Every structure is written in C-alpha cells, then in structure tokens.
Amino acid sequence: MKKGWLYISMILLLVGCRANTDSIDQFVSDAHTHAKIHVDPLPEPYYFVADDFVMTSDRLPFVQPQPEKIDGQEAQGKDCWQPDNTRHPQSLERFPLDQLAIKGVMDGGKQRWALIYTPESKLVKIREGQYLGLNHGRVLKVTPQFIDIEEILSDGKGCWLKRETQLALKAEDTPVF
C-alpha cells in the first residue's frame, strides 16, 4: 500500500513540474532568424620553409667551445702580454668556474683556505696564489663570502687580457653558527 502511494505521489509531482518552454522556444527561433549567415573565409595559412643547415666549420653547433689555448708559434713576435704556458696546471684547472662551488672557508692564522667542491664530488682546499678554472684563473683573495679570481682570456688575435671575477658562497651553502 505504501508503495502505491509513493508511485502516485511521484506521478503527480512529475505532471505538476511540466516546464513552460514557450519563452525558450521563442528565444531559439529569434536567434536563428537574426543569426549572421555569411562568415568570412579564413586567411591562407603561412607555411614556414626552413633553410637547410650547411656546416661551414668543424665546430659542432650545440657543443660548448673549449677555452682558447694559444699556440706557441702564434705567440712569437707578438708585442703584447702572454700567460706563462710553462707552468704546470693544477688539479682545479680542469673544471670551468661554473662547475666549482665554495663549501666553506678555513682560517689558519696567517693563511685562509677555501674549500672547493668539484664535479668529481671531491673537496679541495685552495689558497691565495693558486689556480683554478679553465682560463688560467689565479686566486687573488679568499674571504668568508667569496673568492676573488683573476682570469686570463684570449682576445682571438694572439694577445691575452686579464679579467677579475668572483666565485661566491651560495646562500644555501652558508654555514649556520
């Protein structure tokens, strides 16, 4: 009996909720009559034509260039400053400066040492006067925040120029006291 009343009440509810769709039908018919029938055609697509790559030198285009090393014969007869090519390279001169990181500084009275982390996961200590980086970089000064470095760069004509740069202790590497 209860199910019967439930069915009857549902039927009455559905019949009573008949929607008045006259206004919607009127809106749709008005939209169809006022709609723009003519649509402008799309412009022709632009087709990009790439030129073929012609390699004009032996240098690979997507490989970083190696630091310039001057040939001994090229340096002869030049009336400009030349680096000391007879000096034996130190262990940190195999790495670019951007691959080296300062991990700390040790102060031993007269001498201050910087701890340098290499790409080979080694910790190397370095002091003023030693060399690092690919461009004959000589350490000028070691401070708790950075290392002052004097690099020697080729000008491409057989002469060399000096440039000062810094290797700084990053904020995430700063020791907490």
Secondary structure as a PSIPRED ss2 file (coil, helix, strand):
# PSIPRED VFORMAT (PSIPRED V4.0)

   1 M C   1.000  0.000  0.000
   2 K H   0.000  1.000  0.000
   3 K H   0.000  1.000  0.000
   4 G H   0.000  1.000  0.000
   5 W H   0.000  1.000  0.000
   6 L H   0.000  1.000  0.000
   7 Y H   0.000  1.000  0.000
   8 I H   0.000  1.000  0.000
   9 S H   0.000  1.000  0.000
  10 M H   0.000  1.000  0.000
  11 I H   0.000  1.000  0.000
  12 L H   0.000  1.000  0.000
  13 L H   0.000  1.000  0.000
  14 L H   0.000  1.000  0.000
  15 V H   0.000  1.000  0.000
  16 G H   0.000  1.000  0.000
  17 C C   1.000  0.000  0.000
  18 R C   1.000  0.000  0.000
  19 A C   1.000  0.000  0.000
  20 N C   1.000  0.000  0.000
  21 T C   1.000  0.000  0.000
  22 D H   0.000  1.000  0.000
  23 S H   0.000  1.000  0.000
  24 I H   0.000  1.000  0.000
  25 D H   0.000  1.000  0.000
  26 Q H   0.000  1.000  0.000
  27 F H   0.000  1.000  0.000
  28 V H   0.000  1.000  0.000
  29 S H   0.000  1.000  0.000
  30 D H   0.000  1.000  0.000
  31 A H   0.000  1.000  0.000
  32 H H   0.000  1.000  0.000
  33 T H   0.000  1.000  0.000
  34 H H   0.000  1.000  0.000
  35 A C   1.000  0.000  0.000
  36 K C   1.000  0.000  0.000
  37 I C   1.000  0.000  0.000
  38 H C   1.000  0.000  0.000
  39 V C   1.000  0.000  0.000
  40 D C   1.000  0.000  0.000
  41 P C   1.000  0.000  0.000
  42 L C   1.000  0.000  0.000
  43 P C   1.000  0.000  0.000
  44 E C   1.000  0.000  0.000
  45 P C   1.000  0.000  0.000
  46 Y C   1.000  0.000  0.000
  47 Y C   1.000  0.000  0.000
  48 F C   1.000  0.000  0.000
  49 V C   1.000  0.000  0.000
  50 A C   1.000  0.000  0.000
  51 D C   1.000  0.000  0.000
  52 D C   1.000  0.000  0.000
  53 F C   1.000  0.000  0.000
  54 V C   1.000  0.000  0.000
  55 M C   1.000  0.000  0.000
  56 T C   1.000  0.000  0.000
  57 S C   1.000  0.000  0.000
  58 D C   1.000  0.000  0.000
  59 R C   1.000  0.000  0.000
  60 L C   1.000  0.000  0.000
  61 P C   1.000  0.000  0.000
  62 F C   1.000  0.000  0.000
  63 V C   1.000  0.000  0.000
  64 Q C   1.000  0.000  0.000
  65 P C   1.000  0.000  0.000
  66 Q C   1.000  0.000  0.000
  67 P C   1.000  0.000  0.000
  68 E C   1.000  0.000  0.000
  69 K C   1.000  0.000  0.000
  70 I C   1.000  0.000  0.000
  71 D C   1.000  0.000  0.000
  72 G H   0.000  1.000  0.000
  73 Q H   0.000  1.000  0.000
  74 E H   0.000  1.000  0.000
  75 A H   0.000  1.000  0.000
  76 Q C   1.000  0.000  0.000
  77 G C   1.000  0.000  0.000
  78 K C   1.000  0.000  0.000
  79 D C   1.000  0.000  0.000
  80 C C   1.000  0.000  0.000
  81 W C   1.000  0.000  0.000
  82 Q C   1.000  0.000  0.000
  83 P C   1.000  0.000  0.000
  84 D C   1.000  0.000  0.000
  85 N C   1.000  0.000  0.000
  86 T C   1.000  0.000  0.000
  87 R C   1.000  0.000  0.000
  88 H C   1.000  0.000  0.000
  89 P C   1.000  0.000  0.000
  90 Q C   1.000  0.000  0.000
  91 S H   0.000  1.000  0.000
  92 L H   0.000  1.000  0.000
  93 E H   0.000  1.000  0.000
  94 R H   0.000  1.000  0.000
  95 F C   1.000  0.000  0.000
  96 P C   1.000  0.000  0.000
  97 L H   0.000  1.000  0.000
  98 D H   0.000  1.000  0.000
  99 Q H   0.000  1.000  0.000
 100 L C   1.000  0.000  0.000
 101 A E   0.000  0.000  1.000
 102 I E   0.000  0.000  1.000
 103 K E   0.000  0.000  1.000
 104 G E   0.000  0.000  1.000
 105 V E   0.000  0.000  1.000
 106 M E   0.000  0.000  1.000
 107 D E   0.000  0.000  1.000
 108 G E   0.000  0.000  1.000
 109 G C   1.000  0.000  0.000
 110 K C   1.000  0.000  0.000
 111 Q E   0.000  0.000  1.000
 112 R E   0.000  0.000  1.000
 113 W E   0.000  0.000  1.000
 114 A E   0.000  0.000  1.000
 115 L E   0.000  0.000  1.000
 116 I E   0.000  0.000  1.000
 117 Y E   0.000  0.000  1.000
 118 T C   1.000  0.000  0.000
 119 P C   1.000  0.000  0.000
 120 E C   1.000  0.000  0.000
 121 S C   1.000  0.000  0.000
 122 K C   1.000  0.000  0.000
 123 L E   0.000  0.000  1.000
 124 V E   0.000  0.000  1.000
 125 K E   0.000  0.000  1.000
 126 I E   0.000  0.000  1.000
 127 R E   0.000  0.000  1.000
 128 E C   1.000  0.000  0.000
 129 G C   1.000  0.000  0.000
 130 Q C   1.000  0.000  0.000
 131 Y E   0.000  0.000  1.000
 132 L E   0.000  0.000  1.000
 133 G C   1.000  0.000  0.000
 134 L C   1.000  0.000  0.000
 135 N C   1.000  0.000  0.000
 136 H C   1.000  0.000  0.000
 137 G E   0.000  0.000  1.000
 138 R E   0.000  0.000  1.000
 139 V E   0.000  0.000  1.000
 140 L E   0.000  0.000  1.000
 141 K E   0.000  0.000  1.000
 142 V E   0.000  0.000  1.000
 143 T C   1.000  0.000  0.000
 144 P C   1.000  0.000  0.000
 145 Q C   1.000  0.000  0.000
 146 F E   0.000  0.000  1.000
 147 I E   0.000  0.000  1.000
 148 D E   0.000  0.000  1.000
 149 I E   0.000  0.000  1.000
 150 E E   0.000  0.000  1.000
 151 E E   0.000  0.000  1.000
 152 I E   0.000  0.000  1.000
 153 L E   0.000  0.000  1.000
 154 S E   0.000  0.000  1.000
 155 D C   1.000  0.000  0.000
 156 G C   1.000  0.000  0.000
 157 K C   1.000  0.000  0.000
 158 G C   1.000  0.000  0.000
 159 C C   1.000  0.000  0.000
 160 W E   0.000  0.000  1.000
 161 L E   0.000  0.000  1.000
 162 K E   0.000  0.000  1.000
 163 R E   0.000  0.000  1.000
 164 E E   0.000  0.000  1.000
 165 T E   0.000  0.000  1.000
 166 Q E   0.000  0.000  1.000
 167 L E   0.000  0.000  1.000
 168 A E   0.000  0.000  1.000
 169 L C   1.000  0.000  0.000
 170 K C   1.000  0.000  0.000
 171 A H   0.000  1.000  0.000
 172 E H   0.000  1.000  0.000
 173 D H   0.000  1.000  0.000
 174 T C   1.000  0.000  0.000
 175 P C   1.000  0.000  0.000
 176 V C   1.000  0.000  0.000
 177 F C   1.000  0.000  0.000
